[in-house]
Amino acid sequence: MTAPVRSTCPYCGVGCGVLLSPEAGGGITVAGDPDHPANRGRLCSKGAALGETVGLAGRLLQPQIGGQATDWDTAMELVAGKFRAAIAEHGPDSVAFYVSGQMLTEDYYVANKLMKGFIGSANIDTNSRLCMASTVAGHRRAFGTDTVPGTYADLDAADLIVLVGSNLAWCHPVLHQRVLAAKARRSTKIVVVDPRRTATCDGADLHLPLAIGSDVALFSHLLVALYEGGALDAAYLRHVDGFAQTLEAAMGGTLDPTGLDPAQVAQFCRMWLAHEKVVTIFSQGVNQSASGSDKVNAILNCHLASGRIGRPGMGPFSVTGQPNAMGGREVGGLANMLACHMSLEDPAHRAAVQTFWDAPAMPEAPGLKAVEMFEAVADGRIKALWVMHSNPAVTLPEADAVRAAIRASSFAVVSDITAETDTARLADVLLPASAWSEKSGTVTNSDRTISRQRAVRRAPGAARPDWWQMAELGRRLGWRMAFDYAHPVEIFREHAALSGIAGGFGLDFDISGLAGISTQDYDDFAPQRWPIAARQGGRFFADGRSFHADGKMRMIPVRHRPPAARLAPRFPFRLNTGRIRDQWHTMTRTALSPRLSAHLAEPFVELHPADAAALGIAPDTLVEVTSPTGRAILRALLTDRVQSGEVFAPMHWTGETAPSARIDALVAAVTDPISGQPESKASVCALRPFGAAFYGFAVASGPIAPDTEYWARARSQTGWRVELAGAAPLADWEGWARGLFGLPEAAAQSLIDADRGIARIAFQDDAHRLLAALFVGPEPLALQREHLATRPGTEPGQVLTGRAPAHVPDPGPTLCSCFNVGVNTILTAIEARGLMDVAAVGAALSAGTNCGSCRPEIAALLGAAMRREAAE
């Protein structure tokens, strides 16, 4: 039996190791790698479902020009010609690359080298700008370089873990299980600082539901409490500049912007003072703000002032959202950075890199950051754009304007694994890229561990690696020798050698110990944390030495600034956006897995019941959400997890899956003035009921193409499922349903009550197998959706009832995606077997025993069951 291939999961920045075993039919079996230091065999629901996402459905297999298939030579000749002409006529800053944390380090390196060293522009930016640029800025201000001080091992040793703007239970489940294990093993205390009560709060000792955007006010108050409580580290502060000014700024602030109970804040401060080993984990809730850099530095200030940094069990810890956001930072993939953490503005660094590359030109100033880049596409400054593995027509703020800019651009290239994204559909040239399971290279996770990603399948059709595509453009633009790569190991060696120059400047990123790595050692490469040179990977800054020229740390005076968008009578709600448990970015990969779509199958907006009552919004109805820049229609989810006056909506749905739910169309293009990161969690909006004349639910074995004002499509085990709604009633339900499913001649069964606005229609083939079914009513439909989604391809039976037969158990909505366990299955087991806790549910049904991200929801079901029993 062939040994499984060791690789790395392509989702979040935890960087979990996976074992991949090819299957005879072309699929792969996926398991967690027990020897990888990031996860020790654990996988989240998304990682566990990776084997369901590697098929060829929807794959882009050939280059396309204007939607017509062509060959690589023709496509690249056109691309090179357009870039060459733009540079010749308008200069190097007339072209741009928008790249992605989905790329491997070797891919990133070649793209950065080509744009900055040979084209001579810094117009290369990445979708990582949307998730961690503020952390980069904060690190550079405090430490002199973009250094993550600690490691995952600090989570095991901490006495207090503070999670700020991070729903770790859903966004980084494997790390969250590590935090909970520390709590169980050594009574580690957990504090969650987040406007929403998320799944992460389930295991916390304290939740601080601060007002959106008020993190600086909270951590400035903490700094003052550390000072007044005698918890400063005088010896460490001798290595720190800016303390007096920073403390003065903090003392001038107030807790009022947070809206928090002073008693809770006092408890938080006492916990900090009582525990020396404090780790502060922060993520998008901190970064995605017009004051994100200041939020990061407010957190760093507390660790620097108290000396809680660089030693086991303590320090600030940024967790990244993408598998190689760190690798992109390391090669200078951001518009304001140079390779290997060198500075674009430093003449000595610039000259050293230019000499190493033997490059003809180097930019002296930062290029256009993500939001600026697409503004330049819109106004015509960018004449040729290349987008790699990203979907900016959905994910950038003011997404409608971005979509219009790409559509009207002079020339746009998109390289991706599919032509079925909002952005790919706008491209002049589409280039087929290798997918995750077909790529070979390296990635770096959130604690600086470099891991190999290894191919387990051959790339189909004409798909090519990203590094090859960038190198091919470089060769065709005239720099053949500089981009004459035949294998990713050659790129890695070059990257490692260049890092030695950074090490010579005294910088942190130095992997020059790998500059001579052999092809065999590269193939066998085991996970290693950088630096990998004279100094080996571990924690930074315990000695108080930074990477600033004088070797000192910097505390940065920061003051609370409210979100840029101001609430007003027309837009009275604060809009928070983010991720859900089982989906990833714009679902290009995760939407291929039916079980990942089963947990939350359609877009929604969380709003407080009091706000819903005031607006006349009933549970499960549709809500029209508007902002100064866009409009969305979303399912109402009434919950006290959000505070009154605030709403939350996920960012995953697109024109391919739910056109009315592209939430970033509502987000204003306001950015942090230092980092350039958009404020994705504090726009303003208004809500009102969507006037639906009918609600519908449909299942089918084939594709479903609705033409209603609202629809949301997801895969099921037997085909597709769609939620839909329309603003106007229809006269001919059966005729409309035939068009919806593309079944003009199929036999139909129907129950239609036109007066009540009710229609139920099922279509079957000649063998009496169900092809499709539609259910329509004037109100949100109470149906057994999980059962109905299994019916296409089987005998119709009693499908029009919308319910399972009495002898067939209905599992209910999927709660545990890892083991495909539904809500009803869990509730039945709780009642029938007398299950009393989450562990008992896990022992009985396996639910919650893998990644653990559903454990808070299981706990909520148990709590509700116990309350019902007590009331009876």
Residue pairs with C-beta under 8 A, 6 or more apart in sequence:
2 21
2 22
4 19
4 20
4 21
4 29
4 31
5 19
5 20
5 21
5 22
5 454
5 455
5 456
6 17
6 18
6 19
6 20
6 33
6 36
6 452
6 454
7 17
7 18
7 19
7 20
7 437
7 452
7 453
7 454
7 456
8 15
8 16
8 17
8 18
8 36
8 323
8 443
8 451
8 452
8 453
9 15
9 16
9 17
9 18
9 43
9 46
9 47
9 50
9 323
10 50
10 102
10 323
10 436
10 453
10 589
11 44
11 46
11 47
11 323
11 584
12 44
12 171
12 172
12 319
12 320
12 321
12 322
12 323
13 172
13 319
13 320
13 321
13 322
13 323
13 325
13 326
13 445
13 446
14 38
14 39
14 172
14 174
14 175
14 319
14 445
14 446
15 38
15 323
15 443
15 444
15 445
15 446
15 447
15 449
15 451
16 32
16 33
16 36
16 38
16 39
16 42
16 43
16 44
16 47
16 174
17 32
17 33
17 35
17 36
17 38
17 39
17 451
17 527
18 30
18 31
18 32
18 33
18 43
18 47
18 50
19 30
19 31
19 32
19 33
20 28
20 29
20 30
20 437
20 454
20 456
21 28
21 29
21 31
21 456
22 28
22 456
22 457
23 29
26 54
26 55
26 56
26 457
27 51
27 54
27 55
28 50
28 51
28 54
28 437
28 456
28 457
29 51
30 43
30 47
30 48
30 49
30 50
30 51
31 41
31 43
32 39
32 40
32 41
32 42
32 43
32 47
33 39
33 41
34 40
34 41
36 451
36 527
37 152
37 449
37 527
38 152
38 174
38 445
38 447
38 449
38 451
38 527
39 174
42 174
42 177
42 850
42 851
43 174
43 850
43 851
44 173
44 174
44 818
44 850
44 851
44 853
45 173
45 581
45 582
45 595
45 596
45 599
45 816
45 817
45 818
45 850
45 851
45 853
45 854
46 582
46 583
46 584
46 590
46 596
47 851
48 817
48 818
48 850
48 851
49 590
49 593
49 595
49 596
49 817
50 436
50 437
52 592
52 593
52 594
52 595
52 596
53 589
53 590
53 592
53 593
54 435
54 436
54 437
54 457
55 592
56 460
57 592
58 418
58 419
58 420
58 592
59 417
59 418
59 432
59 435
59 460
59 461
59 463
60 416
60 417
60 418
60 419
60 424
60 430
60 431
60 432
60 433
60 463
61 432
61 460
61 461
61 462
61 463
62 69
62 70
62 71
62 432
62 461
62 462
63 69
63 70
63 71
63 72
63 74
63 75
63 76
63 429
63 430
63 431
63 432
63 462
64 70
64 75
64 419
64 427
64 429
64 430
65 74
65 75
65 78
65 428
65 429
66 428
71 462
72 462
72 464
72 472
75 429
75 431
76 472
76 473
76 476
77 476
78 429
79 386
79 413
79 429
79 431
79 473
79 476
80 473
80 476
80 477
82 383
82 384
82 410
82 411
83 95
83 119
83 384
83 473
83 477
84 477
86 94
86 95
86 383
86 384
86 410
86 411
87 94
87 95
87 119
89 383
90 383
92 119
92 120
92 121
92 123
92 361
92 363
93 121
93 123
93 367
93 381
94 381
94 382
94 383
94 384
95 119
95 121
95 123
95 382
95 383
95 384
95 385
95 386
96 121
96 123
96 124
96 125
96 367
96 368
96 373
96 376
96 377
96 382
96 384
96 385
96 386
97 111
97 114
97 115
97 123
97 124
97 125
97 385
97 386
97 388
98 124
98 125
98 126
98 127
98 370
98 373
98 374
98 385
98 386
98 387
98 388
98 390
98 392
99 107
99 108
99 111
99 124
99 125
99 126
99 127
99 328
99 333
99 388
99 389
99 390
100 126
100 127
100 128
100 322
100 388
100 389
100 390
101 126
101 127
101 128
101 131
101 320
101 321
101 322
101 323
101 324
101 325
101 327
101 328
102 322
102 323
102 324
102 389
102 390
102 436
103 111
103 324
103 328
103 388
103 389
103 466
104 324
104 327
104 439
104 440
104 441
104 442
104 443
104 453
104 466
104 467
104 488
105 324
105 327
105 328
105 330
105 331
105 441
105 442
105 443
105 444
105 450
105 492
105 495
106 441
106 442
106 467
106 488
106 491
106 492
106 495
107 388
107 441
107 465
107 466
107 467
107 470
108 126
108 324
108 327
108 328
108 331
108 333
109 331
109 339
109 467
109 491
109 494
109 495
110 466
110 467
110 470
110 471
110 474
110 483
110 485
110 491
111 124
111 333
111 388
111 466
111 470
112 124
112 331
112 332
112 333
112 339
113 339
113 357
113 359
113 474
113 482
113 483
114 470
114 471
114 473
114 474
114 479
114 483
115 121
115 122
115 123
115 124
115 367
116 122
116 124
116 332
116 338
116 339
116 344
116 359
116 362
116 363
117 353
117 354
117 357
117 359
117 360
117 361
117 362
117 482
118 357
118 359
118 360
118 361
118 474
118 477
118 479
118 482
119 361
119 477
120 360
120 361
120 362
120 363
121 363
121 367
122 335
122 336
122 344
122 363
122 365
122 366
122 367
123 335
123 367
123 368
123 373
123 382
124 333
124 334
124 335
124 367
125 333
125 334
125 335
125 367
125 368
125 369
125 370
125 373
126 328
126 333
126 334
126 370
126 390
127 322
127 370
127 390
127 392
127 395
128 320
128 322
128 325
128 328
128 329
128 333
128 334
129 334
129 335
129 369
129 370
129 676
129 677
130 288
130 370
130 395
130 396
130 677
130 678
130 680
131 284
131 287
131 288
131 320
131 321
131 322
131 325
131 677
132 287
132 318
132 320
132 321
132 325
132 329
132 677
133 287
133 292
133 334
133 369
133 672
133 675
133 676
133 677
134 286
134 287
134 288
134 289
134 292
134 293
134 295
134 296
134 672
134 674
134 675
134 677
135 146
135 282
135 286
135 287
135 296
135 318
136 146
136 329
136 334
136 337
136 675
137 292
137 293
137 296
137 672
137 674
137 675
138 292
138 293
138 295
138 296
138 297
138 299
138 300
138 556
138 675
139 145
139 146
139 147
139 148
139 296
139 300
139 318
140 146
141 293
141 297
141 554
141 556
141 674
142 297
142 300
142 304
142 546
142 553
142 554
142 555
142 556
143 149
143 540
143 541
143 546
143 547
143 548
143 553
143 554
144 546
144 547
144 548
144 549
144 554
145 341
145 507
145 508
145 509
145 547
146 329
146 337
146 341
147 341
147 508
147 540
147 541
147 547
148 317
148 318
148 326
148 446
148 447
148 448
148 540
149 309
149 310
149 315
149 316
149 317
149 539
149 540
149 541
150 279
150 309
150 310
150 314
150 315
150 316
150 317
150 447
150 539
150 540
151 447
151 448
151 529
151 538
151 539
152 175
152 178
152 446
152 447
153 312
154 279
154 312
154 313
154 314
154 315
154 317
154 539
155 161
155 175
155 178
155 179
155 182
155 279
155 281
155 317
156 178
156 181
156 182
156 313
157 182
157 277
157 312
157 313
158 182
158 188
158 277
158 278
158 279
158 313
158 314
159 186
159 188
159 189
159 275
159 276
159 277
159 278
159 313
160 188
160 189
160 190
160 191
160 271
160 272
160 274
160 275
160 277
160 278
160 279
161 179
161 182
161 188
161 189
161 190
161 191
161 278
161 279
161 280
161 281
162 190
162 191
162 193
162 272
162 278
162 279
162 280
162 281
163 179
163 190
163 191
163 192
163 193
163 194
163 200
163 204
163 281
163 282
164 193
164 194
164 215
164 280
164 281
164 282
164 283
164 285
164 286
164 299
165 193
165 194
165 215
165 282
165 283
165 284
165 285
165 286
165 287
166 172
166 194
166 200
166 281
166 282
166 283
166 284
166 285
166 286
166 319
167 194
167 196
167 198
167 199
167 200
167 283
167 578
167 579
168 175
168 176
168 179
168 200
168 281
168 283
168 319
169 176
169 198
169 199
169 200
169 202
169 203
169 852
169 853
169 855
169 856
170 198
170 199
170 200
170 579
170 580
170 581
170 853
171 283
171 284
171 319
171 321
171 579
172 283
172 319
173 581
173 851
173 852
173 853
174 851
175 281
175 319
176 200
176 203
176 852
176 853
177 851
177 852
179 188
179 190
179 203
179 281
180 203
180 852
182 188
183 189
183 190
183 203
189 205
189 206
189 271
189 275
190 203
190 204
190 205
190 206
191 204
191 205
191 206
191 207
191 208
191 268
191 271
192 198
192 200
192 201
192 204
192 206
192 207
192 208
193 208
193 210
193 215
193 218
194 200
194 201
194 207
194 208
194 209
194 210
194 285
195 209
195 210
195 211
195 212
195 285
195 576
195 642
195 643
195 646
196 209
196 576
196 606
196 641
196 642
196 643
196 646
196 648
197 207
197 209
197 640
197 641
197 642
198 641
199 581
199 853
199 856
199 857
201 207
201 856
202 855
202 856
202 859
203 856
205 271
206 264
206 267
206 268
206 271
208 218
208 258
208 260
208 264
208 265
208 268
209 260
209 643
210 218
210 258
210 259
210 260
211 257
211 258
211 259
211 643
212 563
212 574
212 576
212 646
212 681
212 682
213 257
213 289
213 291
213 561
213 562
213 563
213 681
213 682
214 257
214 258
214 259
214 560
215 285
215 286
215 289
215 295
215 298
215 299
216 253
216 291
216 294
216 295
216 298
216 558
216 559
216 560
216 561
217 253
217 254
217 255
217 256
217 257
217 258
217 560
218 255
218 258
218 260
218 265
218 298
219 295
219 298
219 299
219 301
219 302
220 249
220 250
220 253
220 298
220 558
220 559
220 560
221 250
221 253
221 255
221 265
221 269
222 268
222 269
222 272
222 302
223 246
223 247
223 250
223 298
223 301
223 302
223 305
224 247
224 250
224 251
225 231
225 269
225 272
225 273
226 232
226 269
226 272
226 273
226 302
226 305
226 306
227 247
227 305
229 269
229 273
231 272
231 273
231 306
232 305
232 306
232 307
233 305
233 306
233 307
233 308
235 307
236 304
236 306
236 307
236 544
237 243
237 304
237 305
237 307
238 544
239 543
239 544
239 545
239 546
239 551
239 552
239 553
240 304
240 305
240 544
240 552
240 553
240 554
240 555
241 550
241 552
241 553
241 554
241 555
242 554
242 555
242 556
242 557
243 305
243 555
245 555
245 557
246 301
246 305
246 555
246 556
246 557
246 558
247 305
248 557
249 557
249 558
249 559
250 301
252 559
253 559
253 560
255 262
255 265
257 560
257 562
258 265
272 278
272 302
272 306
276 308
276 314
277 308
277 312
277 313
277 314
278 303
278 306
278 308
278 314
279 313
279 314
279 315
279 316
279 317
280 299
280 302
280 303
280 315
280 316
280 317
281 317
281 318
281 319
282 295
282 296
282 299
282 316
282 317
282 318
282 319
283 318
283 319
283 320
283 321
284 321
284 578
284 680
284 681
285 578
285 681
286 292
286 295
286 296
286 299
287 295
287 296
287 318
287 675
287 677
288 677
288 678
288 679
288 680
288 681
289 295
289 563
289 672
289 677
289 679
289 681
289 682
290 561
290 563
290 564
290 670
290 671
290 672
290 673
290 679
290 682
291 558
291 560
291 561
291 672
292 672
292 675
292 677
292 679
293 672
293 674
293 675
293 677
294 556
294 558
294 559
294 561
295 558
296 318
297 555
297 556
297 558
298 558
299 316
300 316
300 555
300 556
301 555
301 556
301 558
302 308
303 309
303 314
303 315
303 316
304 553
304 555
305 555
308 314
308 315
309 315
309 316
309 541
309 542
310 539
310 540
310 541
310 542
310 543
311 539
311 542
312 539
315 539
315 541
317 446
317 447
318 446
319 446
320 326
320 445
320 446
321 579
323 443
323 445
324 443
324 444
326 443
326 444
326 445
326 446
326 448
327 333
327 442
327 443
327 444
327 450
328 334
329 337
329 341
330 339
330 340
330 341
330 444
330 509
330 530
331 339
331 340
331 495
332 338
332 339
332 340
332 342
332 344
334 369
335 366
335 367
335 368
335 369
335 373
335 676
336 344
336 366
336 367
336 369
336 676
337 343
337 344
338 344
338 346
338 349
338 350
338 353
339 353
339 495
339 498
339 502
340 495
340 498
340 499
340 501
340 502
340 507
340 509
340 510
341 502
341 507
341 508
341 509
342 349
342 350
342 352
342 353
342 501
342 502
342 505
342 507
343 349
344 350
344 363
344 364
344 365
344 366
345 364
345 365
345 366
348 505
349 505
350 362
350 364
352 501
352 505
353 359
353 362
353 498
353 501
354 362
356 497
356 498
356 501
357 482
358 482
359 482
360 479
367 373
368 376
368 382
369 671
369 676
370 392
370 396
370 676
370 678
371 396
371 397
371 669
371 671
371 676
371 678
372 676
373 382
373 385
374 392
374 396
374 401
374 402
374 405
374 406
375 405
375 669
376 382
377 385
377 405
377 406
377 409
377 412
378 401
378 402
378 404
378 405
378 408
380 410
382 409
382 410
383 410
383 411
384 410
384 411
384 412
384 413
385 406
385 409
385 411
385 412
385 413
386 412
386 413
386 414
386 415
386 473
387 406
387 412
387 413
387 414
387 415
387 423
387 427
388 414
388 415
388 416
388 433
388 466
388 469
389 415
389 416
389 417
389 433
389 466
390 423
391 421
391 422
391 423
391 585
391 586
391 588
391 654
392 399
392 402
392 406
392 423
393 399
393 402
393 403
393 406
393 421
393 422
393 423
393 426
393 655
394 421
394 422
394 423
394 586
394 654
394 655
394 662
394 664
395 585
395 586
395 651
395 664
396 402
396 664
396 669
396 678
397 629
397 664
397 667
397 668
397 669
397 670
397 678
397 679
397 680
397 683
398 629
398 630
398 664
398 665
398 667
398 668
398 669
399 630
399 662
399 664
399 665
399 667
400 629
400 630
400 662
400 665
401 629
401 669
403 422
403 423
403 426
406 412
406 423
406 426
406 427
407 426
411 428
411 429
412 426
412 427
412 428
412 429
413 427
413 428
413 429
413 430
413 431
414 421
414 423
414 424
414 426
414 427
414 429
414 430
414 431
415 430
415 431
415 432
415 433
415 466
415 469
416 423
416 424
416 430
416 431
416 433
416 588
417 432
417 433
417 434
417 435
417 463
417 588
418 424
418 588
419 425
419 430
420 656
421 586
421 588
421 654
421 656
422 586
422 654
422 655
422 656
422 662
424 430
425 655
431 464
431 469
432 461
432 462
432 463
432 464
433 463
433 464
433 465
433 466
433 469
434 455
434 459
434 463
434 464
434 465
434 466
435 459
435 463
436 453
436 589
437 455
437 456
437 457
438 455
438 456
438 457
438 458
438 459
438 460
438 463
439 453
439 455
439 465
439 466
440 452
440 453
440 454
440 455
440 465
440 488
441 452
441 453
441 465
441 467
441 488
441 491
441 492
442 450
442 451
442 452
442 453
442 492
442 525
443 450
443 451
443 453
444 450
444 451
444 530
445 451
447 529
448 529
448 530
448 537
449 527
449 528
449 529
449 537
450 511
450 525
450 527
450 528
450 529
450 530
450 532
451 527
452 522
452 525
452 527
454 523
459 465
465 488
467 485
467 488
467 491
468 485
470 483
471 483
471 484
471 485
472 483
474 480
474 482
474 483
475 483
475 484
485 491
487 519
488 522
489 517
489 519
489 522
492 514
492 517
492 522
493 514
493 515
493 516
493 517
495 511
496 511
496 512
496 513
496 514
496 515
496 517
497 512
497 515
499 509
499 510
499 511
499 512
499 515
499 533
500 510
500 512
500 515
500 533
502 509
502 510
503 509
503 510
503 512
503 531
503 533
503 534
506 547
507 547
508 531
508 540
508 547
509 530
509 531
510 530
510 531
510 532
510 533
510 534
510 535
511 530
511 531
511 532
511 533
512 532
512 533
513 532
513 533
513 534
514 532
517 525
528 537
529 537
529 538
530 537
531 537
541 553
544 552
544 553
545 551
546 552
546 553
546 554
548 554
563 574
563 679
563 682
563 683
564 668
564 670
564 679
564 682
565 571
565 628
565 668
565 670
565 679
565 682
565 683
565 684
566 684
567 573
567 574
567 645
567 684
568 684
570 686
571 626
571 627
571 628
571 684
571 685
571 686
572 645
572 684
572 686
573 607
573 611
573 645
573 646
573 647
573 684
573 685
573 686
573 687
574 645
574 646
574 647
574 682
574 683
574 684
574 685
575 625
575 627
575 646
575 647
575 648
575 649
575 666
575 667
575 681
575 682
575 683
575 684
575 685
576 642
576 646
576 647
576 648
576 649
576 681
576 682
577 648
577 649
577 650
577 651
577 663
577 664
577 667
577 680
577 681
578 648
578 650
578 651
578 681
579 650
579 651
579 652
580 599
580 600
580 650
580 652
581 599
581 600
581 817
581 853
581 854
582 590
582 596
582 597
582 599
582 600
582 817
583 590
583 591
583 596
583 597
583 600
583 650
583 652
584 590
584 652
585 652
586 652
586 653
586 654
587 652
587 653
587 654
587 656
587 657
590 596
590 597
591 597
591 657
591 714
591 715
592 715
593 715
594 714
594 715
594 716
594 717
595 814
595 817
595 820
596 817
597 714
597 715
597 716
598 714
598 716
598 786
598 789
598 813
598 814
598 817
598 820
599 813
599 814
599 815
599 817
600 650
601 712
601 714
601 721
601 723
601 785
602 635
602 653
602 658
602 661
602 712
602 714
602 723
603 632
603 634
603 635
603 649
603 650
603 652
603 653
603 658
603 661
603 663
603 712
604 634
604 635
604 636
604 637
604 649
604 650
605 623
605 625
605 632
605 634
605 635
605 636
605 637
605 647
605 648
605 649
605 687
606 637
606 638
606 639
606 641
606 642
606 647
606 648
606 649
607 617
607 623
607 636
607 637
607 638
607 639
607 642
607 647
607 687
608 638
608 639
608 640
608 642
608 643
608 644
608 645
608 646
609 638
609 639
609 640
610 644
611 617
611 644
611 645
611 647
611 687
612 618
612 619
612 636
612 638
615 687
615 688
615 689
616 689
617 623
617 636
617 638
617 687
617 688
617 689
618 636
618 689
619 636
619 637
619 638
619 780
620 635
620 636
620 780
621 635
621 636
621 689
621 690
621 692
621 779
621 780
622 633
622 634
622 635
622 636
622 689
622 690
622 692
622 695
622 710
622 725
623 633
623 634
623 635
623 636
623 687
623 688
623 689
623 690
624 631
624 632
624 633
624 687
624 688
624 689
624 690
625 631
625 632
625 633
625 634
625 647
625 649
625 666
625 685
625 686
625 687
626 632
626 666
626 685
626 686
627 666
627 667
627 668
627 683
627 684
627 685
627 686
628 668
628 684
629 665
629 666
629 667
629 668
629 669
629 683
630 662
630 665
630 666
630 667
631 660
631 665
631 666
632 649
632 660
632 661
632 662
632 663
632 665
632 666
633 660
633 661
633 690
633 709
633 710
633 725
634 649
634 660
634 661
634 663
635 712
635 723
641 648
642 648
647 685
647 687
649 661
649 663
650 663
651 663
651 664
651 680
653 661
653 662
653 663
653 712
654 662
655 662
656 713
657 712
657 713
657 714
658 710
658 711
658 712
658 713
659 711
660 709
660 710
660 711
661 712
664 680
666 683
666 685
667 678
667 679
667 680
667 683
668 679
668 683
669 678
670 678
670 679
670 683
671 677
671 678
671 679
672 679
690 709
690 710
690 725
690 727
691 727
692 710
692 725
692 726
692 727
693 726
693 727
693 728
693 729
693 757
693 778
694 725
694 726
694 729
694 730
694 757
694 776
694 777
694 778
695 723
695 724
695 725
695 776
695 777
695 778
695 779
695 780
695 781
696 708
696 722
696 723
696 724
696 725
696 726
696 774
696 775
696 776
696 777
696 781
697 721
697 722
697 723
697 724
697 774
697 775
697 781
697 783
697 785
697 788
698 704
698 706
698 721
698 722
698 724
698 740
698 741
698 772
698 773
698 774
698 775
699 716
699 718
699 719
699 720
699 721
699 722
699 772
699 773
699 788
699 789
699 791
699 792
700 719
700 720
700 722
700 741
700 771
700 772
700 773
700 792
701 718
701 719
701 720
701 770
701 771
701 772
701 792
701 793
702 719
702 720
702 741
702 742
702 771
702 772
703 720
703 742
704 713
704 720
704 722
704 740
704 741
704 772
705 740
705 742
706 713
706 722
706 724
706 740
707 740
708 724
708 725
708 726
709 725
709 726
709 727
710 723
710 724
710 725
710 726
711 722
711 723
711 724
711 725
712 722
712 723
712 724
713 720
713 721
713 722
714 720
714 721
714 722
715 721
716 789
716 790
716 792
717 789
717 790
718 789
718 790
718 791
718 792
718 793
718 794
719 792
719 793
721 785
721 788
721 789
729 757
730 736
733 750
733 752
733 754
733 759
733 761
733 774
733 776
734 748
734 750
734 752
734 759
734 761
737 743
737 748
737 759
737 761
737 763
737 772
737 774
738 744
738 746
738 748
738 763
740 772
740 774
741 763
741 771
741 772
741 774
743 763
743 771
743 772
746 763
746 764
746 765
746 771
747 763
747 764
747 765
747 766
748 761
748 762
748 763
748 764
749 761
749 762
749 764
749 796
749 800
750 759
750 760
750 761
750 762
750 800
751 758
751 759
751 760
751 761
751 800
752 758
752 759
752 760
752 761
753 759
756 778
757 776
757 777
757 778
758 776
758 777
758 778
759 774
759 775
759 776
760 773
760 774
760 775
760 776
760 800
760 802
761 773
761 774
761 800
762 770
762 772
762 773
762 774
762 796
762 799
762 800
763 770
763 771
763 772
763 773
764 770
764 771
764 796
765 771
768 795
768 796
769 792
769 793
769 794
769 795
770 791
770 792
770 793
770 794
770 795
770 796
770 799
771 792
772 792
773 788
773 791
773 792
773 796
773 799
773 800
775 781
775 783
775 788
775 802
781 802
782 802
783 802
783 803
784 802
784 803
784 804
784 810
784 812
785 813
786 810
786 811
786 812
786 813
786 814
786 822
787 803
787 804
787 808
787 810
787 811
788 799
788 802
791 797
791 799
797 805
798 805
803 810
804 810
809 824
809 825
809 828
810 822
810 824
811 821
811 822
811 823
811 824
811 825
812 822
812 823
812 824
812 825
812 827
813 822
813 823
814 820
814 821
814 822
814 823
815 821
815 822
815 823
815 826
815 847
815 854
815 857
815 858
815 861
816 826
816 845
816 846
816 847
816 848
816 850
816 854
816 858
817 854
818 846
818 849
818 850
818 851
818 854
819 845
819 846
819 847
819 849
819 850
821 845
821 846
821 847
823 861
825 845
826 841
826 845
826 847
826 858
826 861
827 861
827 865
829 835
829 841
829 844
829 845
830 841
830 861
830 862
830 865
831 865
833 840
833 844
835 841
835 844
835 862
836 862
837 862
838 848
838 855
838 858
838 859
838 862
841 847
841 848
841 858
841 862
842 848
842 849
842 858
847 854
847 858
848 854
848 855
848 858
